[in-house]
Amino acid sequence: MMNKATITIDGSRASEHQINPYLFGHFVEDIRDHMEAMLAFPLKDMDFESEAEGKAEVSGQWYPYTNGRNTKYALEAPAPKHSGRAQRIRIHSDDEAFAGIAQKLALKGPIRYVVKLVARASIELTYVIVEAVDRISQERLGLERIELNGHNWREYEVMLAIKRDCADAEFRVYVPAEHPRWQDSVSTGMLWIDHLSLLPEDHIGFVKREVVEMTKDLNAGMMRLAGNYISAYHFEHGIGPVLERPVMYNEAWGGWTSKYFGTDEFIDFCRELQVEPLICVNDGSGTPAEAALWIEYCNGDADTPMGAVRAANGHPEPYNVKYWEIGNEVWGAWQVGTCTAEDFARRTVSFIEAMKAADPTIVILACGHTDQAWNKAVLEIAGDQIDYLTLHLYHGYNRFAMDRSTPAEERYKAIASFPEWTRHNIEETREQILSHPKHSHVKLAITEYNTMYYPNNVRKGLPDEHTLGAAVANAANLNEMLRSSDLVHIGSFSDLVNGWLGGCIRVGDNYADQYCGKLPGWSGHPLTVYGTPTYEVMKLYAGRNMTRLLPVRAKCGTFAVQSNKLAPINLNALPDLDVVACTNEEGSVITVFIVNRSLHEVTATLDLRGLEVSEGTLLHVITGDSEQDVNTVFEPDRITSRMSVVPFEAWKAGYPLRPSSIYALEIRTNP
């Protein structure tokens, strides 16, 4: 075991190419609880779209709130132009009871929520109560009265002040027992609710303020709207007044597609973050004509048919979305419209023709694969018309024939070899791209990547994708993408919020299937929003002042991965340290990313080949007591990036690098 290392950097030979800031992009997808966690609405089933789950015919997450023996519930057609269904409540006067519906939720406070209610009632019902209480103590957190004006459908809004945070609250809307009674007849005591929502007044474009603020810190550069769901998604269902948007079943992931985060909301999100949007079109159940309409909606002037629709929706100026992706994992059996590479390539050509007719200035990304036979066919047929080929890189136990019975140290070393596989996939694809002049201009976009610990069907409470070890793997993978940044211009870390286990921003304790059988709120901290160790990595890398690569060489010890099946790369002597060096455009700052992938401390000596250092160096460190350390709602800041000033003399003498840790060293020089 070699515990000493020498890192040599040549600061005089910056790369000819610039590092694209889109390399540090992120990814939103309507998958599992991604939208539910990202959006600010605390209530679920706001349009009563779900089936009744109990004895009473009450939609989905709602349940009856009544002490009336004869109160009846039913689901009916919604208000005109609205989607979902309407919840009908029939209250018998003789019961002299209260009656309505309720839902469990977590509320923050002190803050005001906008309550939106779409309702109609029989004429003797003149008001309803909206109320929030602590389910444990029954303390009232807030109450407002809504006057019902008329028999027909009306939209009502009221501000509900919530006095404090409550992790286990109940929200109710009901006709109170003290409401004046009525004589029973065929048309009395009936209340219909078509929509009911809460929205905290600090939301930003329907998104949680905490999520927006944390995402801003990521300096993402680019935000991608895509995923498996997009191949059965029709954009026109996600534009216009939100209550009039249809409810769509999420054919990829089950449940309902969020109609509250469509094209306009995505663009608003990108503009708030000051990042470039990337949109993947529906090439599965969609058509070239539909993709062209989506582009016209985003980029057409207000005098074009779809530009006029956008203007009518409150956005007169074109969005000018430049980057458009065709196909998401079309090679996968889980993808709507999956087909052969040849069929996809021909389909891509027809999509490009229609999309370019709508806007000839757009940049086209087409679905690639780690299987080079797929890439060969796509490039041969469509390569002269595309700008980027995409790769999705999820390296995990499956590559090594490992499972939970494999010793933890071997599993960690396997995931730490992440960048070796990335390099292999990139270089194979580079060779394919450069094999013919007609597609040698094509660049690479790694539009999804993350650690993928397997098996991933039953997590058994092991949050491997969130550990410090996973962050080490993702940091080393970023190093490889930086080394290949002459070809790789775009990266999209998967996912942004919750979703499957990969989300680098975590909201609450609903960790996908990590805690099987536990319901959201089980921890008592459902309002906590925090970053994983990989969130700290992504923020660290994207926040540095760097535009070009520098030559760097690391002489260090090695480790081996004991794979249980043949690998296309040599896993016998992998460097303990994964190092990449960059500089800013002026050459006045050198940034050195050092990832200690090993499970032991390494003392590193830094050699700048005589370059003069002007002042003390800044050191950013992401480390912990174990590669298994993880941030949770109980310890959201256990793993964070910490900064200190370290004299350069200490690096010349030898600086200790902790096991399974990530370092970013910023050195100011006299160029």
Buried (B, 14 or more C-beta within 10 A) or exposed (E): EEBEBBBBBBBEEBBEEBBBBBBBBBBBBBBBBBBBBBBBBBBBBBBBBBEBEEEBBBBBBBBBBBEBEBBBBBBEEBBEEBBBBBBBBBBBBEBEBBBBBBBBBBBBBEBBBBBBBBBBBBEBBEEBBBBBBBBEEEEEBBEBEBEBEEEEBBEBEBEBBBBEBBBBBBBBBBBBBEBEBBEEEEEBBBBBBBBBBBBBEBBBBBBBBBBBEBBEBBBBBBBBBBBBBBBBBBBBBBBBEBBBBBBBEBBBBEBBBBBBBBBBBBBBBBEBBEBBBBBBBBBBEBBBBBBBBBBBBBBBEBEBEBBBBBBEBEBEEBBEBBBBBBBBBBBEEEBBBBBEBEBBBBBBBBBBEBBBEBBEEBBBBBBBBBEBEBBBBBBBBBBBBBBBBBBBBBBBBBBBEBEBEBEBEBBBBBBBBBBBBBBBBBEBBBEBBEBEEEBEEBBBBBBBBBBBBBEBEEBEEBBBBBBBBBBBBBBBBBBBBBBBBBBBBBBBBBBBBBBBBBBBBBBBBBBBBBBEEEEBBBBEBBBBBBBBBBBBBBBBBBBBEBBBBBBBEBBBBEBEBBBBEEBEBEBEEBBBBBBBBBBBEEBBBBBBBBBBBBBBEBEBBBBBEEBEBEEBBBBBBBBBEBBBBBBBBEEBEBBBBEEEEBEBEBBEEBBEBBBBBBBBBBBBBEB
